[in-house]
Amino acid sequence: METKKIISGVKWAGVQLVFDTLFRFSIRLILARLLLPDQFGLIGMCTVFIAVAGAASELGVGEALIQKKENLEVEAMYSTAFWTAVAWGFGLFILMSFVVGPFAAYFYEQPILLKIIPALSIGIFLKPFTTIHMVILTREMDFKKIAKAYNSASFIAGVIAISCAFLNFGVWALVINSVLASSLALPFLYKATNWKPAFEWKKLHFKKIFSFGAFSSGTRIFSTITYNIDNLMIGKVLGASYLGAYTLSFSLTENLRQMISGVLNKVMYPVFGKNQDDKEKLKQYFLKIVNLNAILIYPLMVFFAIFAKDIILFLFGNKWEMAIMPLRILSIAMMIHLLVNSFTSIIRGIGKPQLELKIIMGLNLFVFLPALYFGITYYGLIGATLAVVLHKIALVISGLIVLKKEIQLKVSEVFQAVWRTFVSLTICITIIFLFKQYTNLSHILIIGGIYGLSYGLVIYQMEKRSIESIIKNIR
């Protein structure tokens, strides 16, 4: 029964992902064609601050409630959690509008950020209003309703934003999409749960939520700051054009990884919490996630790494040529990350957010930040991307050490989960190079089609039992 819920959750979270990815990528593609790299870099400058505020917007309330075992215990906390999250979100909105906006405009010497950051912060203010509704649906593993709510909001927001982009709204098209996607999801989620907060706030409940949420939120805030510090440093040291190229490459790799793997993590987090005492089951779930991530994401990253030049020039034009090498390097970094992609969800799921915080802080303070500073200073944009690779290697080593202790995971078991994908990709790349060598057809769409078809056929043969099991459960 639990397996059926997991498969159904993956299915509907995946549906949401497809819509979100489609509209976000469509908007990014349109903006990239309409804007110059330095103009596109303005979005990267805003993203640094908006991402950090977004990570802090719920104060870890959602994760604290999802992690609880007993329904009666958590339901009693809903109203306290709701008002806490809303008050915190409003405070963040004020901070972003009147402190962060002016600081960002001064720091980057871009006055337009005074308007863009407050506008984007509307989404930060609205997000806490959906916190409890997301908790209720996630605990019930009813990802179908979540998908319908966000797909509807994304569709409406996407159509409006794309229209604005064609009407020469420029960067404001992305702002409009962000704000509408947040606000339009509200009525759909409220209707899906019919939950309304009571006018009560209990200190005891707040303490229980905050004791877990503080570490969870602290980890997310700290990791978001350090994950986005590259944007901050590149924008300040190298300028908006280089930042635009970097953010474009990052959106095709890291953001894509986060969206796809986020589906699995979102579905599995409540499962980890409910099975936190069964180490063997946690290990098997983790290995299955690694396997699915490899099947879904590795082919994309390999394709980006090998055909980065064709992809960038075809989709975005010659003005984005400086993004080619960063795309190749970041694709490799994402493949490394996938080996332990869900280990932080397991740590939170078994009730150890403090450990997660220590790992993230240690890696970012002692590995990523020094490597990033050295890389940008001496090697520019390429140095920044190589720092990301080094950070991912350190993350994998740390993750494997922690998982060996917590769930008795062996390194050999991780590689057993991905080796078939590596073999499949090796066969596909060989087919592509032979095809290019003996034919005159080299257009990226033709190459992509052959690559996708050959990979689908080979991986199905290599992972037939696993894929058929998934298809059967989805149906």
C-alpha angles and dihedrals in degrees: 000000000000091000090052090052091049093051091046090048092051090047096054096036085052091053089053089048093053092053094044092047093046096052097037092049092045091053092045091049092050092047092047090055094045099042134057118240092257091053091046087051089067088071089054090052091054093043092065093063098033092051092053092047090047091053089052097040098099099033089229091294096134097050092045091056097042091052093058116105103210121065096207092054094050096042090059089058098052100095094045090048092048097053092043092053094045094049091047092048092051091050090051091050091054091047093050094047101046105025112021096040095055091042093052092047090052095042095052095029089235112131092189089073087072087072103031099053097052090047093051089046091068086079089054090055094048098045096078090057088071097043099100093040090055090048093052094049093042094050088050088045088230095151091154091074091044090052093049092049096049095037090055091048093045092049095052094041092045095052092049093046094048089049089052091050091054088049089060097255087142115188090002090072089068091046091052091049093051095049096044094046089057098043098041092054091063101078093042093054093044090052092047094058106021087212119150126183121246118229095254138108122188122196093210092056091046091054092051092049095043094048088065101025094053092063094040093047092042090054092049093047094047094045091046091052093050094041089054097039087091089064090048094050096041092049093049100040104031102025139239096297093059091042089053091053092047096048091049091053091044093052091055093050120019096029091047090049091049093050096047098040089040088069091060094041093050092051095043100044095080088043091054089051094051092046098039093126095051104079096177093053091048090053093051091048090049093050091049090053091050089050094049093044090053093049093048105034108027094069090053094049093046090050091050092048095051101035100032094126095052092045096049096044094044098046103032109017137236093302088073096053092117088067094065100086095040088053091054095048095044091050089060090047091055092051089055092049093054092069089076100015098139101035094105089054089055092050091051091042093056089050102257106119090146090064091050090051092051092050095048093045093047095049095046097044098043103029116019103039096047091045091048094050093047093044096050093042096052106021106024119209094354090053090054092054092046088054088058090054091051091049092051092051090052090047092054093049092049093045094052091049092051095044092050088058098040103039103009092249117174124213090230090059091057093052090046087059093056108028095092090056090052091051092048092051092048090055092047095049090049089053091050095050092047089049093051092046097053101035137051093227108108105142111136092235092055092044090047092050093050091045093051094045095047092046092050092052095045098043090048090057092045096044099026098135094047095045094046090049091054093046091049093052093045091055 
